Amino acid sequence: MENNNSLFTQIGGQDTIDKLVDAFYPRVYKDPELRPLFEGDMEEIKRKQRLFLPQFLGGPALYSQEFGPPAMRERHLPFEITPKRATCWLRCMKEAFVEVGLDSHPIGPRFYDKLIQVAGIMVNSPDEN
């Protein structure tokens, strides 16, 4: 049973997640800082994000049903995630928020704040000088 008070429900559910993912990943794949981290099949990466974000926002645990606990930091340790790359990731996400209207949605800032926290947790390497 879905929690009607979840951020997932409040932003519009899976339809909004799908639009956000579709707006976000083309930006990521075009970003020169991020492109080396995302060389796999974009459609498969988008599919996983479509499963993860609902769970992240208090909706159905789709990601865990297929892949087990998210453990996102551990899953990303093989990739060199620097503070600069985290900033680029957030910029791409902010642009995607604007494209799909989440920037002006009442819940948008809470959702984005959660992503800022995740980006910080994912950093596992220093920026190169």
N, C-alpha and C positions, 0 to 999 in steps of 0.2 A: 504494500500500500504506500502510495507516494505522500510525502509530507507537503501539504499545501502551503506551509509557511517557509519552505526551503527557498534558498536563493534560486535554485534551478527552476522551481515553479514560478517564482516571482518575475524572472526575466523572460518567461515565455516558453520554457521547457526545451525539448529537443529541437524544435524548429529554429529557435534562436541560436542554440549551440551549433547546429549545422551551418547556419549562415555565417556565424563567427569563424568557424574552422575554415570554411571556404574563402573567407576574406583574408584570413591570417596567413595560411601557408604559402600562397603565391608570393607574399611579401618576404617571408622567411627565405624561400628558395632564391629570391633575387638579391638578398642582402649579402654583400661580399664577406662580412664577418661571420654570418651564420651559415652560409651555403656549405662550408666544409663539414658542418655537423649534421646536415640533412641531405646526405647524398642518396639515401634509399628511396624507394618508391613513395612518392608523395601521397598517393591514394591510400596506401597502407598506414602511413603515419597519420593521415587525416582520420582514418577509421578508428585508430587507437585513441586519438584525441576526442572523437565523438563519444567514445565509451568512457573516457576518463573524466571529462568535464562535468557530466551530470552527477557523478559520484562526488566529485570535488565540491560541488555546490549543494550537496544534501539530497540529491535525487537518487534514482535507482543505481545500485552498485554494479553497473554493467561491466566495468573494467575488471573488477575483482572476480566476477563470475567467469570471465574468460582467462584472465592472466594471474589471478591471485592478488594478494595485497599490492597496492600501487608501489610502495617503497620507491618513490620517484627519484630521490637523491641517489640511492644505490643503483638504480637502473641507468642513471645518467653518468655515473662515475667513469666509465670508459671514454667519455667525451670531455675534451678540454673546454670547460665553461669558465670564462674569465668575467670579471666585472664589466668589461666593455661589451662582451657578448650578451650578458644578462640585460644590459641597458638597451642593446639593439633589439633583443627579443621583446622587451617591454614596449619599445617604440613601435614595432610591427603590430603588437597586440593593441596598443592605443589607436593606431591607424585603423585597424580592423573594427575596434569598438565604434569609432566614428562612422565608418562605412555602414555598419548595420544598425546604428542608432543607440547602441548601449551607452555611449558617452553622455547622452541626455536622458537616459532611463533612470528613474529614482533609485534603483538598486545597482546601477552601473558602477558608481564609485566604490561600493562595498566589494563587488566582484573584483574590480581592478586592484583594490588594496590587497586582496587575498593573493592575486597574481604577483604583486610586488614582493610579498613575503616569500612566495615560492621561488621567484627569480633569485632572491638573496640566498636562499638555502641551497640552490643548485650550484652556486659558484664553488669551484673546486680547484682553480688554478689562478695564479696572479696574471695581471696584464703584462705583456712584454714591454720592455722599455725601448 
